Protein backbone atom coordinates (compact mmCIF):
# COMPACT_ATOMS: atom_id res chain seq x y z
CA UNK A 1 0.00 0.00 0.00
CA UNK A 2 1.34 3.43 -0.91
CA UNK A 3 1.11 5.86 2.01
CA UNK A 4 3.08 8.61 0.29
CA UNK A 5 1.25 11.81 -0.49
CA UNK A 6 -0.09 11.95 -4.03
CA UNK A 7 -0.55 15.49 -5.40
CA UNK A 8 -3.40 16.77 -7.57
CA UNK A 9 -4.94 20.06 -8.52
CA UNK A 10 -8.35 18.86 -7.33
CA UNK A 11 -9.71 15.90 -5.38
CA UNK A 12 -13.40 15.10 -5.87
CA UNK A 13 -15.16 13.12 -3.14
CA UNK A 14 -17.81 10.84 -4.60
CA UNK A 15 -18.47 9.25 -8.00
CA UNK A 16 -22.23 9.68 -8.08
CA UNK A 17 -23.98 12.09 -10.41
CA UNK A 18 -22.44 15.17 -8.73
CA UNK A 19 -18.91 13.75 -8.78
CA UNK A 20 -19.17 12.63 -12.40
CA UNK A 21 -20.46 16.02 -13.53
CA UNK A 22 -17.69 17.76 -11.59
CA UNK A 23 -15.11 15.46 -13.18
CA UNK A 24 -16.34 16.28 -16.68
CA UNK A 25 -15.93 20.01 -16.11
CA UNK A 26 -12.49 19.60 -14.52
CA UNK A 27 -11.47 17.45 -17.47
CA UNK A 28 -12.49 20.19 -19.91
CA UNK A 29 -10.09 22.54 -18.11
CA UNK A 30 -7.19 20.11 -18.38
CA UNK A 31 -6.75 19.91 -14.61
CA UNK A 32 -4.92 17.10 -12.84
CA UNK A 33 -7.65 15.63 -10.64
CA UNK A 34 -8.86 12.42 -9.05
CA UNK A 35 -12.30 11.21 -8.00
CA UNK A 36 -12.39 9.09 -4.83
CA UNK A 37 -15.44 6.92 -4.17
CA UNK A 38 -16.10 4.47 -1.35
CA UNK A 39 -18.37 2.24 -3.43
CA UNK A 40 -17.12 -0.41 -5.83
CA UNK A 41 -18.87 1.03 -8.87
CA UNK A 42 -19.63 4.59 -10.00
CA UNK A 43 -23.19 5.88 -9.75
CA UNK A 44 -23.56 6.82 -6.10
CA UNK A 45 -26.62 5.55 -4.26
CA UNK A 46 -28.80 4.89 -7.31
CA UNK A 47 -28.15 1.14 -7.12
CA UNK A 48 -29.67 1.09 -3.63
CA UNK A 49 -32.97 2.82 -4.33
CA UNK A 50 -36.30 1.00 -4.43
CA UNK A 51 -37.10 -1.13 -7.48
CA UNK A 52 -40.08 0.86 -8.74
CA UNK A 53 -38.41 4.28 -8.57
CA UNK A 54 -39.12 6.44 -11.58
CA UNK A 55 -37.62 9.86 -12.16
CA UNK A 56 -39.98 12.82 -12.01
CA UNK A 57 -38.01 14.48 -14.81
CA UNK A 58 -38.00 13.12 -18.38
CA UNK A 59 -34.88 11.98 -20.22
CA UNK A 60 -34.51 15.38 -21.87
CA UNK A 61 -33.91 16.84 -18.40
CA UNK A 62 -31.98 13.93 -16.88
CA UNK A 63 -28.54 14.09 -18.46
CA UNK A 64 -25.06 14.93 -17.25
CA UNK A 65 -22.82 17.27 -19.30
CA UNK A 66 -21.38 15.84 -22.48
CA UNK A 67 -23.71 12.85 -22.88
CA UNK A 68 -27.49 12.82 -23.51
CA UNK A 69 -29.66 10.34 -21.65
CA UNK A 70 -30.23 7.46 -24.11
CA UNK A 71 -34.03 7.52 -24.28
CA UNK A 72 -36.86 9.39 -25.95
CA UNK A 73 -36.96 12.99 -24.63
CA UNK A 74 -40.34 12.48 -22.95
CA UNK A 75 -39.53 9.13 -21.35
CA UNK A 76 -39.31 9.06 -17.53
CA UNK A 77 -36.26 6.91 -16.69
CA UNK A 78 -36.37 4.11 -14.15
CA UNK A 79 -33.81 3.43 -11.45
CA UNK A 80 -32.06 0.73 -13.47
CA UNK A 81 -31.87 2.97 -16.53
CA UNK A 82 -30.20 5.67 -14.46
CA UNK A 83 -27.72 3.19 -12.96
CA UNK A 84 -26.79 1.99 -16.46
CA UNK A 85 -26.48 5.57 -17.72
CA UNK A 86 -24.13 6.61 -14.91
CA UNK A 87 -21.91 3.55 -15.32
CA UNK A 88 -21.76 4.11 -19.08
CA UNK A 89 -21.05 7.81 -18.57
CA UNK A 90 -18.05 7.17 -16.31
CA UNK A 91 -16.60 4.75 -18.86
CA UNK A 92 -17.39 6.93 -21.88
CA UNK A 93 -15.91 10.10 -20.43
CA UNK A 94 -12.93 8.13 -19.04
CA UNK A 95 -12.78 9.93 -15.74
CA UNK A 96 -9.97 9.14 -13.26
CA UNK A 97 -11.91 7.32 -10.52
CA UNK A 98 -10.58 5.19 -7.69
CA UNK A 99 -13.32 3.00 -6.30
CA UNK A 100 -13.37 1.47 -2.85
CA UNK A 101 -11.60 4.45 -1.25
CA UNK A 102 -13.34 5.73 1.87
CA UNK A 103 -12.28 9.24 2.80
CA UNK A 104 -12.04 9.69 6.57
CA UNK A 105 -10.44 13.14 6.98
CA UNK A 106 -9.92 16.32 5.02
CA UNK A 107 -7.51 18.78 6.59
CA UNK A 108 -6.16 22.12 5.47
CA UNK A 109 -2.49 21.78 4.53
CA UNK A 110 0.00 24.34 3.17
CA UNK A 111 -2.61 26.46 1.42
CA UNK A 112 -4.47 23.42 0.12
CA UNK A 113 -5.76 20.17 1.56
CA UNK A 114 -4.66 16.74 2.70
CA UNK A 115 -7.23 14.03 2.08
CA UNK A 116 -6.81 10.87 4.16
CA UNK A 117 -8.44 7.51 3.32
CA UNK A 118 -9.38 4.67 5.63
CA UNK A 119 -6.61 2.49 4.18
CA UNK A 120 -3.97 5.07 5.04
CA UNK A 121 -3.53 6.62 1.61
CA UNK A 122 -3.04 10.39 1.60
CA UNK A 123 -3.68 12.83 -1.22
CA UNK A 124 -2.67 16.48 -1.51
CA UNK A 125 -4.79 18.90 -3.50
CA UNK A 126 -5.09 22.60 -4.09
CA UNK A 127 -8.89 22.33 -3.98
CA UNK A 128 -11.50 19.79 -2.95
CA UNK A 129 -15.00 19.28 -4.36
CA UNK A 130 -17.33 17.43 -1.99
CA UNK A 131 -19.79 15.54 -4.19
CA UNK A 132 -20.66 12.76 -1.76
CA UNK A 133 -24.37 13.19 -2.32
CA UNK A 134 -27.38 14.48 -0.47
CA UNK A 135 -28.99 11.07 -0.04
CA UNK A 136 -26.50 8.97 1.93
CA UNK A 137 -27.58 9.84 5.49
CA UNK A 138 -31.27 8.93 5.97
CA UNK A 139 -33.16 11.17 8.36
CA UNK A 140 -35.65 9.82 10.90
CA UNK A 141 -37.76 12.35 12.84
CA UNK A 142 -37.72 12.22 16.62
CA UNK A 143 -41.11 10.74 17.51
CA UNK A 144 -41.96 9.73 21.09
CA UNK A 145 -41.91 5.96 21.56
CA UNK A 146 -40.31 5.12 18.22
CA UNK A 147 -37.53 3.15 19.88
CA UNK A 148 -40.10 0.79 21.48
CA UNK A 149 -41.86 -0.21 18.25
CA UNK A 150 -41.71 -3.99 17.83
CA UNK A 151 -42.70 -4.09 14.16
CA UNK A 152 -40.61 -3.29 11.09
CA UNK A 153 -39.17 0.19 11.03
CA UNK A 154 -37.13 1.40 8.07
CA UNK A 155 -36.25 4.41 5.99
CA UNK A 156 -37.16 4.59 2.32
CA UNK A 157 -33.41 4.22 1.64
CA UNK A 158 -33.77 0.57 2.72
CA UNK A 159 -37.04 -0.14 0.92
CA UNK A 160 -36.75 -2.26 -2.22
CA UNK A 161 -40.19 -3.65 -3.18
CA UNK A 162 -43.58 -4.69 -1.79
CA UNK A 163 -42.89 -8.43 -1.73
CA UNK A 164 -42.10 -8.79 2.01
CA UNK A 165 -45.18 -6.82 3.09
CA UNK A 166 -48.10 -8.96 1.88
CA UNK A 167 -51.18 -8.54 4.09
CA UNK A 168 -49.57 -6.03 6.42
CA UNK A 169 -50.91 -2.81 7.91
CA UNK A 170 -48.36 -0.15 6.93
CA UNK A 171 -47.85 3.54 7.61
CA UNK A 172 -45.68 5.46 5.15
CA UNK A 173 -44.44 8.76 6.60
CA UNK A 174 -43.84 11.66 4.22
CA UNK A 175 -45.53 13.86 1.61
CA UNK A 176 -43.06 14.00 -1.28
CA UNK A 177 -42.60 11.87 -4.41
CA UNK A 178 -40.82 8.96 -2.71
CA UNK A 179 -43.50 8.65 -0.03
CA UNK A 180 -46.32 8.65 -2.56
CA UNK A 181 -44.56 6.24 -4.94
CA UNK A 182 -43.80 3.79 -2.13
CA UNK A 183 -47.34 3.99 -0.72
CA UNK A 184 -48.73 3.30 -4.18
CA UNK A 185 -46.31 0.40 -4.65
CA UNK A 186 -47.19 -1.17 -1.29
CA UNK A 187 -50.94 -0.76 -1.79
CA UNK A 188 -50.80 -3.65 -4.27
CA UNK A 189 -50.28 -6.08 -1.39
CA UNK A 190 -51.00 -4.24 1.86
CA UNK A 191 -53.26 -1.77 3.67
CA UNK A 192 -51.43 1.55 3.50
CA UNK A 193 -51.90 4.98 5.04
CA UNK A 194 -49.74 7.96 4.20
CA UNK A 195 -49.04 9.99 7.36
CA UNK A 196 -48.13 13.60 6.60
CA UNK A 197 -47.54 16.85 8.46
CA UNK A 198 -49.14 18.73 5.60
CA UNK A 199 -51.45 17.92 2.72
CA UNK A 200 -49.88 16.21 -0.28
CA UNK A 201 -49.49 18.82 -3.00
CA UNK A 202 -49.84 17.44 -6.50
CA UNK A 203 -48.60 19.20 -9.62
CA UNK A 204 -49.44 17.94 -13.12
CA UNK A 205 -46.46 16.22 -14.70
CA UNK A 206 -47.51 17.61 -18.07
CA UNK A 207 -49.25 20.94 -18.67
CA UNK A 208 -50.79 21.61 -22.09
CA UNK A 209 -48.69 18.78 -23.47
CA UNK A 210 -45.36 20.04 -22.10
CA UNK A 211 -43.48 18.51 -19.17
CA UNK A 212 -43.40 20.41 -15.88
CA UNK A 213 -39.63 20.92 -16.21
CA UNK A 214 -40.11 22.60 -19.57
CA UNK A 215 -42.44 25.11 -17.94
CA UNK A 216 -39.91 25.69 -15.16
CA UNK A 217 -37.27 26.47 -17.79
CA UNK A 218 -39.51 28.72 -19.88
CA UNK A 219 -40.67 30.74 -16.86
CA UNK A 220 -37.22 30.99 -15.27
CA UNK A 221 -38.45 29.37 -12.03
CA UNK A 222 -35.84 26.64 -12.42
CA UNK A 223 -33.24 29.20 -11.31
CA UNK A 224 -34.97 29.71 -7.96
CA UNK A 225 -35.26 27.75 -4.70
CA UNK A 226 -39.07 27.89 -4.88
CA UNK A 227 -39.34 24.10 -5.02
CA UNK A 228 -37.47 21.39 -3.19
CA UNK A 229 -35.18 19.20 -5.27
CA UNK A 230 -36.24 16.34 -3.01
CA UNK A 231 -39.52 16.26 -4.91
CA UNK A 232 -42.14 18.48 -3.35
CA UNK A 233 -44.75 18.98 -4.73
CA UNK A 234 -45.48 15.53 -6.13
CA UNK A 235 -45.39 15.47 -9.92
CA UNK A 236 -48.25 13.30 -11.10
CA UNK A 237 -49.81 12.24 -14.38
CA UNK A 238 -53.06 11.69 -12.46
CA UNK A 239 -52.28 8.18 -11.25
CA UNK A 240 -51.47 9.03 -7.62
CA UNK A 241 -54.19 11.60 -7.12
CA UNK A 242 -56.75 9.14 -8.47
CA UNK A 243 -55.39 6.34 -6.26
CA UNK A 244 -55.71 8.55 -3.19
CA UNK A 245 -59.21 9.70 -4.15
CA UNK A 246 -60.32 6.09 -4.66
CA UNK A 247 -58.73 5.06 -1.34
CA UNK A 248 -56.27 2.68 -2.98
CA UNK A 249 -54.22 4.04 -0.11
CA UNK A 250 -55.29 6.70 2.40
CA UNK A 251 -53.84 9.81 3.98
CA UNK A 252 -54.06 11.09 7.55
CA UNK A 253 -52.47 13.84 9.61
CA UNK A 254 -49.21 12.78 11.23
CA UNK A 255 -49.45 10.57 14.30
CA UNK A 256 -48.16 11.86 17.63
CA UNK A 257 -46.71 8.78 19.28
CA UNK A 258 -45.44 5.28 18.59
CA UNK A 259 -46.16 2.32 20.86
CA UNK A 260 -44.78 -1.20 20.91
CA UNK A 261 -47.59 -2.40 18.66
CA UNK A 262 -48.59 0.64 16.64
CA UNK A 263 -49.21 4.37 16.62
CA UNK A 264 -51.41 6.99 18.26
CA UNK A 265 -53.14 9.35 15.85
CA UNK A 266 -53.68 13.04 16.59
CA UNK A 267 -57.23 12.32 17.83
CA UNK A 268 -55.91 9.89 20.45
CA UNK A 269 -56.93 6.72 18.61
CA UNK A 270 -54.47 3.86 18.81
CA UNK A 271 -53.95 1.69 15.74
CA UNK A 272 -52.01 -1.56 15.48
CA UNK A 273 -49.38 -1.40 12.73
CA UNK A 274 -46.98 -3.95 11.26
CA UNK A 275 -44.50 -1.62 9.56
CA UNK A 276 -43.43 2.03 9.58
CA UNK A 277 -41.65 3.29 6.47
CA UNK A 278 -40.11 6.74 6.70
CA UNK A 279 -39.76 8.67 3.44
CA UNK A 280 -38.53 11.66 5.41
CA UNK A 281 -35.52 12.74 3.43
CA UNK A 282 -31.82 12.87 4.04
CA UNK A 283 -29.14 15.02 5.60
CA UNK A 284 -25.68 15.74 4.18
CA UNK A 285 -23.20 13.00 5.10
CA UNK A 286 -19.95 14.81 5.83
CA UNK A 287 -18.10 13.13 8.75
CA UNK A 288 -14.77 13.60 6.98
CA UNK A 289 -15.16 17.39 7.29
CA UNK A 290 -15.58 17.41 11.07
CA UNK A 291 -12.25 19.17 11.59
CA UNK A 292 -13.22 22.08 9.35
CA UNK A 293 -15.68 24.95 10.00
CA UNK A 294 -18.27 23.85 7.45
CA UNK A 295 -21.48 23.54 9.50
CA UNK A 296 -23.47 26.43 10.91
CA UNK A 297 -25.30 26.54 14.26
CA UNK A 298 -28.26 24.64 12.78
CA UNK A 299 -26.07 21.87 11.41
CA UNK A 300 -26.49 23.09 7.83
CA UNK A 301 -23.58 23.33 5.40
CA UNK A 302 -22.14 26.85 5.50
CA UNK A 303 -21.91 27.45 1.77
CA UNK A 304 -23.08 29.90 -0.83
CA UNK A 305 -23.83 28.54 -4.28
CA UNK A 306 -21.35 25.70 -3.75
CA UNK A 307 -18.49 27.66 -2.15
CA UNK A 308 -17.62 26.96 1.50
CA UNK A 309 -18.00 30.23 3.39
CA UNK A 310 -15.12 29.71 5.80
CA UNK A 311 -12.76 27.33 3.99
CA UNK A 312 -11.13 28.72 0.81
CA UNK A 313 -10.70 26.07 -1.86
CA UNK A 314 -13.49 23.82 -0.59
CA UNK A 315 -16.53 23.41 -2.84
CA UNK A 316 -19.76 21.43 -2.92
CA UNK A 317 -21.82 19.98 -5.75
CA UNK A 318 -25.10 18.13 -5.31
CA UNK A 319 -26.47 19.61 -2.09
CA UNK A 320 -30.25 20.16 -1.94
CA UNK A 321 -31.14 23.72 -3.01
CA UNK A 322 -27.47 24.54 -3.36
CA UNK A 323 -28.29 27.06 -6.07
CA UNK A 324 -31.86 26.22 -7.09
CA UNK A 325 -34.52 23.53 -6.92
CA UNK A 326 -32.63 21.17 -9.26
CA UNK A 327 -29.27 21.21 -7.46
CA UNK A 328 -29.45 17.62 -6.16
CA UNK A 329 -30.79 16.15 -9.40
CA UNK A 330 -29.24 14.72 -12.55
CA UNK A 331 -30.09 17.85 -14.49
CA UNK A 332 -28.83 20.24 -11.83
CA UNK A 333 -25.38 18.95 -10.91
CA UNK A 334 -23.81 19.85 -14.26
CA UNK A 335 -24.69 23.57 -14.14
CA UNK A 336 -23.72 23.74 -10.46
CA UNK A 337 -20.34 22.13 -11.16
CA UNK A 338 -19.81 24.61 -13.99
CA UNK A 339 -20.73 27.52 -11.73
CA UNK A 340 -17.98 26.85 -9.19
CA UNK A 341 -15.26 26.44 -11.84
CA UNK A 342 -14.20 30.12 -12.14
CA UNK A 343 -13.93 30.37 -8.35
CA UNK A 344 -11.98 27.11 -8.17
CA UNK A 345 -9.59 28.18 -10.93
CA UNK A 346 -8.92 31.52 -9.23
CA UNK A 347 -8.15 29.70 -6.01
CA UNK A 348 -5.74 27.35 -7.76
CA UNK A 349 -3.81 30.34 -9.08
CA UNK A 350 -3.03 31.65 -5.59
CA UNK A 351 0.73 31.48 -5.01
CA UNK A 352 0.55 29.61 -1.69
CA UNK A 353 -1.63 26.74 -2.93
CA UNK A 354 -0.17 23.27 -2.38
CA UNK A 355 -0.77 22.41 -6.01
CA UNK A 356 1.61 24.99 -7.44
CA UNK A 357 4.23 22.41 -8.36
CA UNK A 358 1.58 20.35 -10.14
CA UNK A 359 0.36 23.29 -12.21
CA UNK A 360 3.88 24.16 -13.24
CA UNK A 361 4.79 20.61 -14.27
LINKABEL-V22010 format. One record per pair of residues at least 12 apart in sequence whose C-alpha atoms are under 8 Angstrom apart, sorted by the first residue. I is the first residue (numbers start at 1). J is the second residue. If there is no record, write none. Layout:
# LINKABEL-V22010
[[I & J] [I & J]]
This chain:
# LINKABEL-V22010
[[1 & 121] [2 & 121] [3 & 120] [3 & 121] [3 & 122] [4 & 121] [4 & 122] [5 & 121] [5 & 122] [5 & 123] [5 & 124] [6 & 122] [6 & 123] [6 & 124] [7 & 123] [7 & 124] [7 & 125] [7 & 355] [7 & 358] [8 & 32] [8 & 33] [8 & 34] [8 & 123] [8 & 124] [8 & 125] [8 & 126] [8 & 355] [8 & 358] [9 & 31] [9 & 32] [9 & 33] [9 & 125] [9 & 126] [9 & 127] [9 & 348] [9 & 355] [9 & 358] [9 & 359] [10 & 31] [10 & 32] [10 & 33] [10 & 34] [10 & 125] [10 & 126] [10 & 127] [10 & 128] [10 & 129] [11 & 33] [11 & 34] [11 & 35] [11 & 36] [11 & 123] [11 & 125] [11 & 127] [11 & 128] [11 & 129] [12 & 33] [12 & 34] [12 & 35] [12 & 36] [12 & 128] [12 & 129] [12 & 130] [12 & 131] [13 & 35] [13 & 36] [13 & 37] [13 & 103] [13 & 128] [13 & 129] [13 & 130] [13 & 131] [13 & 132] [14 & 35] [14 & 36] [14 & 37] [14 & 38] [14 & 44] [14 & 130] [14 & 131] [14 & 132] [14 & 133] [15 & 35] [15 & 36] [15 & 37] [15 & 42] [15 & 43] [15 & 44] [15 & 97] [15 & 131] [15 & 132] [16 & 42] [16 & 43] [16 & 44] [16 & 45] [16 & 86] [16 & 131] [16 & 132] [16 & 133] [17 & 43] [17 & 44] [17 & 64] [17 & 86] [17 & 318] [17 & 329] [17 & 330] [17 & 333] [18 & 131] [18 & 132] [18 & 133] [18 & 317] [18 & 318] [18 & 328] [18 & 330] [18 & 333] [18 & 334] [18 & 337] [19 & 35] [19 & 130] [19 & 131] [19 & 132] [19 & 317] [20 & 64] [20 & 90] [20 & 95] [21 & 64] [21 & 65] [21 & 333] [21 & 334] [21 & 337] [22 & 129] [22 & 317] [22 & 333] [22 & 334] [22 & 337] [22 & 338] [23 & 35] [23 & 95] [24 & 65] [24 & 66] [24 & 93] [24 & 95] [25 & 337] [25 & 338] [25 & 341] [26 & 341] [27 & 95] [32 & 358] [33 & 96] [34 & 96] [34 & 97] [34 & 98] [35 & 95] [35 & 96] [35 & 97] [35 & 98] [36 & 97] [36 & 98] [36 & 99] [36 & 100] [36 & 101] [36 & 102] [36 & 103] [37 & 97] [37 & 98] [37 & 99] [37 & 100] [37 & 101] [37 & 102] [37 & 103] [38 & 99] [38 & 100] [38 & 101] [38 & 102] [38 & 103] [39 & 99] [39 & 100] [39 & 101] [40 & 99] [40 & 100] [41 & 87] [41 & 99] [42 & 86] [42 & 87] [42 & 90] [42 & 99] [43 & 83] [43 & 86] [43 & 87] [44 & 132] [44 & 133] [45 & 135] [45 & 136] [46 & 79] [46 & 82] [46 & 83] [47 & 79] [47 & 80] [47 & 83] [48 & 157] [48 & 158] [48 & 160] [49 & 79] [49 & 157] [49 & 158] [49 & 159] [49 & 160] [50 & 79] [50 & 156] [50 & 157] [50 & 158] [50 & 159] [50 & 160] [50 & 161] [51 & 79] [51 & 160] [51 & 161] [52 & 78] [52 & 79] [52 & 160] [52 & 161] [52 & 181] [52 & 185] [53 & 78] [53 & 79] [53 & 178] [53 & 181] [54 & 76] [54 & 77] [54 & 78] [54 & 79] [55 & 76] [55 & 77] [55 & 78] [55 & 79] [56 & 76] [56 & 205] [56 & 231] [56 & 235] [57 & 76] [57 & 77] [57 & 213] [58 & 73] [58 & 74] [58 & 75] [58 & 76] [58 & 77] [58 & 211] [59 & 71] [59 & 72] [59 & 73] [59 & 74] [59 & 75] [59 & 76] [59 & 77] [60 & 72] [60 & 73] [60 & 74] [61 & 73] [61 & 213] [61 & 330] [61 & 331] [62 & 329] [62 & 330] [62 & 331] [63 & 330] [63 & 331] [64 & 330] [64 & 331] [64 & 333] [64 & 334] [65 & 334] [67 & 89] [69 & 85] [70 & 85] [74 & 211] [101 & 117] [101 & 118] [101 & 119] [102 & 117] [102 & 118] [102 & 119] [103 & 115] [103 & 116] [103 & 117] [103 & 118] [103 & 288] [104 & 116] [104 & 117] [104 & 118] [104 & 287] [104 & 288] [105 & 117] [105 & 287] [105 & 288] [105 & 289] [105 & 290] [105 & 291] [106 & 288] [106 & 289] [106 & 291] [106 & 292] [107 & 289] [107 & 291] [107 & 292] [109 & 354] [110 & 352] [110 & 353] [110 & 354] [111 & 126] [111 & 352] [111 & 353] [111 & 354] [112 & 124] [112 & 125] [112 & 126] [112 & 127] [112 & 313] [112 & 353] [112 & 354] [112 & 355] [113 & 125] [113 & 126] [113 & 127] [113 & 128] [113 & 354] [124 & 354] [124 & 355] [125 & 354] [125 & 355] [126 & 313] [126 & 347] [126 & 348] [126 & 353] [126 & 354] [126 & 355] [126 & 356] [127 & 313] [127 & 314] [127 & 315] [127 & 344] [127 & 347] [127 & 348] [128 & 313] [128 & 314] [128 & 315] [129 & 314] [129 & 315] [129 & 316] [129 & 317] [130 & 314] [130 & 315] [130 & 316] [130 & 317] [131 & 316] [131 & 317] [131 & 318] [132 & 285] [132 & 286] [132 & 318] [133 & 284] [133 & 285] [133 & 318] [133 & 319] [133 & 328] [134 & 282] [134 & 283] [134 & 284] [134 & 285] [134 & 318] [134 & 319] [134 & 320] [134 & 328] [135 & 281] [135 & 282] [135 & 283] [135 & 284] [135 & 285] [136 & 282] [136 & 283] [136 & 284] [136 & 285] [137 & 282] [137 & 283] [137 & 284] [137 & 285] [138 & 155] [138 & 157] [138 & 280] [138 & 281] [138 & 282] [138 & 283] [139 & 155] [139 & 280] [139 & 281] [139 & 282] [139 & 283] [140 & 155] [140 & 278] [140 & 280] [141 & 280] [143 & 256] [143 & 257] [143 & 258] [144 & 256] [144 & 257] [144 & 258] [145 & 257] [145 & 258] [145 & 259] [145 & 260] [146 & 257] [146 & 258] [146 & 259] [148 & 258] [148 & 259] [148 & 260] [149 & 258] [149 & 259] [149 & 260] [149 & 261] [149 & 262] [150 & 260] [150 & 261] [151 & 260] [151 & 261] [151 & 262] [151 & 273] [151 & 274] [151 & 275] [151 & 276] [152 & 274] [152 & 275] [152 & 276] [153 & 275] [153 & 276] [153 & 277] [153 & 278] [154 & 276] [154 & 277] [154 & 278] [155 & 277] [155 & 278] [155 & 279] [155 & 280] [156 & 178] [156 & 179] [156 & 277] [156 & 278] [156 & 279] [156 & 280] [157 & 279] [159 & 277] [161 & 185] [161 & 186] [162 & 185] [162 & 186] [162 & 188] [162 & 189] [163 & 189] [165 & 186] [165 & 189] [165 & 190] [166 & 189] [166 & 190] [167 & 189] [167 & 190] [167 & 191] [168 & 189] [168 & 190] [168 & 191] [168 & 273] [168 & 274] [168 & 275] [169 & 190] [169 & 191] [169 & 192] [169 & 272] [169 & 273] [169 & 274] [169 & 275] [170 & 190] [170 & 191] [170 & 192] [170 & 193] [170 & 273] [170 & 274] [170 & 275] [170 & 276] [170 & 277] [171 & 192] [171 & 193] [171 & 194] [171 & 195] [171 & 273] [171 & 275] [171 & 276] [171 & 277] [172 & 192] [172 & 193] [172 & 194] [172 & 195] [172 & 276] [172 & 277] [172 & 278] [172 & 279] [173 & 194] [173 & 195] [173 & 196] [173 & 254] [173 & 276] [173 & 277] [173 & 278] [173 & 279] [173 & 280] [174 & 194] [174 & 195] [174 & 196] [174 & 197] [174 & 278] [174 & 279] [174 & 280] [175 & 194] [175 & 195] [175 & 196] [175 & 197] [175 & 198] [175 & 199] [175 & 200] [175 & 201] [175 & 232] [175 & 234] [175 & 279] [176 & 200] [176 & 230] [176 & 231] [176 & 232] [176 & 233] [176 & 234] [176 & 279] [177 & 230] [177 & 231] [177 & 232] [177 & 233] [177 & 234] [177 & 235] [178 & 231] [178 & 279] [179 & 194] [179 & 278] [179 & 279] [179 & 280] [180 & 194] [180 & 234] [180 & 240] [181 & 240] [183 & 249] [184 & 240] [184 & 243] [184 & 248] [184 & 249] [187 & 248] [187 & 249] [191 & 249] [192 & 249] [192 & 250] [193 & 249] [193 & 250] [193 & 251] [193 & 252] [194 & 249] [194 & 250] [194 & 251] [194 & 252] [195 & 251] [195 & 252] [195 & 253] [195 & 254] [195 & 255] [196 & 251] [196 & 252] [196 & 253] [196 & 254] [197 & 253] [197 & 254] [198 & 253] [200 & 233] [200 & 234] [201 & 232] [201 & 233] [201 & 234] [202 & 233] [202 & 234] [202 & 235] [202 & 236] [202 & 241] [203 & 233] [203 & 234] [203 & 235] [203 & 236] [204 & 235] [204 & 236] [204 & 237] [204 & 238] [205 & 235] [205 & 236] [205 & 237] [206 & 237] [212 & 235] [222 & 324] [222 & 325] [222 & 326] [223 & 323] [223 & 324] [223 & 325] [224 & 323] [224 & 324] [224 & 325] [225 & 321] [225 & 323] [225 & 324] [225 & 325] [226 & 324] [226 & 325] [227 & 325] [228 & 320] [228 & 321] [228 & 325] [228 & 326] [229 & 320] [229 & 321] [229 & 324] [229 & 325] [229 & 326] [229 & 327] [229 & 328] [229 & 329] [230 & 281] [230 & 320] [230 & 328] [253 & 265] [253 & 266] [254 & 266] [261 & 273] [261 & 274] [262 & 274] [284 & 301] [284 & 319] [292 & 311] [293 & 310] [293 & 311] [294 & 308] [294 & 309] [294 & 310] [294 & 311] [303 & 316] [304 & 322] [304 & 323] [305 & 322] [305 & 323] [305 & 336] [305 & 340] [306 & 322] [306 & 323] [306 & 336] [306 & 340] [307 & 340] [312 & 347] [313 & 344] [313 & 347] [313 & 348] [315 & 340] [315 & 344] [317 & 333] [317 & 336] [317 & 337] [318 & 332] [318 & 333] [318 & 336] [323 & 336]]
